[in-house]
Amino acid sequence: MSNKESSIYAYATEAVKPTDVPLELAAKEYAEARERILKHVFCGKCRGSVGMVRFTGEEENGDVILKGSCAVCGQEVVRVVETSERDLSGN
């Protein structure tokens, strides 16, 4: 095995190192992000940012689509959480 092959093999078989972020901190950050997403949804009837209640989620083309009701008036609201790496810029 050449030096190049040996270094590639060493890199590929290197053990996965545990993260430095404690699980409790990661869970807290997830909860905060979830709260920010659900509390900042645009409602066309209220004409502003509102909270979302009674929501469901689905994945579509790599993005998460949340559908629920406005916490103020009950109108249907939708929030797209872009998670895909697609380039939609057209460039």
C-alpha positions as CSV (number, residue, x, y, z in Angstrom):
1,M,0.0,0.0,0.0
2,S,1.4,3.4,-1.0
3,N,1.8,6.3,1.4
4,K,-1.2,8.0,-0.2
5,E,-3.4,4.9,0.1
6,S,-2.3,4.4,3.7
7,S,-3.2,8.0,4.7
8,I,-6.6,7.7,3.0
9,Y,-7.2,4.4,4.8
10,A,-6.2,5.9,8.1
11,Y,-8.5,8.9,7.6
12,A,-11.4,6.7,6.5
13,T,-11.1,4.3,9.4
14,E,-10.4,7.0,12.1
15,A,-12.8,6.7,15.0
16,V,-15.6,9.2,15.2
17,K,-14.9,11.6,18.1
18,P,-17.7,12.5,20.4
19,T,-18.9,16.1,20.3
20,D,-17.8,18.6,22.8
21,V,-21.3,19.9,23.2
22,P,-23.1,18.3,26.1
23,L,-26.4,16.6,25.3
24,E,-28.3,18.9,27.7
25,L,-27.0,22.0,25.9
26,A,-28.0,20.5,22.5
27,A,-31.5,19.7,23.7
28,K,-31.9,23.3,25.1
29,E,-30.8,24.8,21.8
30,Y,-33.2,22.5,19.9
31,A,-36.1,23.6,22.2
32,E,-35.2,27.3,21.7
33,A,-35.0,27.0,17.9
34,R,-38.4,25.1,17.9
35,E,-40.0,27.8,20.0
36,R,-38.6,30.6,17.7
37,I,-40.0,28.8,14.6
38,L,-43.4,28.2,16.1
39,K,-43.8,31.7,17.6
40,H,-42.9,33.6,14.4
41,V,-45.3,32.7,11.6
42,F,-47.0,35.2,9.3
43,C,-50.8,35.2,9.4
44,G,-52.5,36.8,6.4
45,K,-55.7,37.6,8.3
46,C,-53.9,39.1,11.3
47,R,-51.3,40.8,9.0
48,G,-48.4,40.0,11.3
49,S,-46.2,37.6,13.1
50,V,-48.1,35.2,15.3
51,G,-47.7,31.8,17.0
52,M,-48.7,28.6,15.4
53,V,-50.8,26.0,17.3
54,R,-52.2,22.5,16.4
55,F,-49.5,22.0,13.7
56,T,-48.4,19.0,11.7
57,G,-45.1,18.7,9.8
58,E,-44.1,17.0,6.6
59,E,-41.0,16.8,4.5
60,E,-41.2,17.9,0.9
61,N,-38.2,18.1,-1.5
62,G,-35.8,18.2,1.5
63,D,-37.6,21.0,3.3
64,V,-39.9,20.8,6.4
65,I,-43.4,22.2,5.9
66,L,-45.3,23.0,9.1
67,K,-49.0,23.5,8.7
68,G,-51.2,24.7,11.6
69,S,-53.5,27.4,13.0
70,C,-52.9,31.0,14.0
71,A,-52.8,31.2,17.8
72,V,-54.8,34.5,17.5
73,C,-57.6,34.0,14.9
74,G,-57.4,30.3,14.0
75,Q,-56.6,31.0,10.3
76,E,-54.5,28.3,8.6
77,V,-50.9,29.2,8.6
78,V,-47.8,27.5,7.0
79,R,-44.1,27.8,7.8
80,V,-41.4,26.4,5.5
81,V,-38.2,25.5,7.2
82,E,-35.6,25.2,4.5
83,T,-33.2,22.4,5.2
84,S,-32.3,21.2,1.7
85,E,-29.1,22.3,0.0
86,R,-30.9,23.0,-3.3
87,D,-29.8,26.1,-5.2
88,L,-33.0,27.9,-6.1
89,S,-31.3,31.2,-7.2
90,G,-31.2,30.2,-10.9
91,N,-27.6,31.3,-11.1
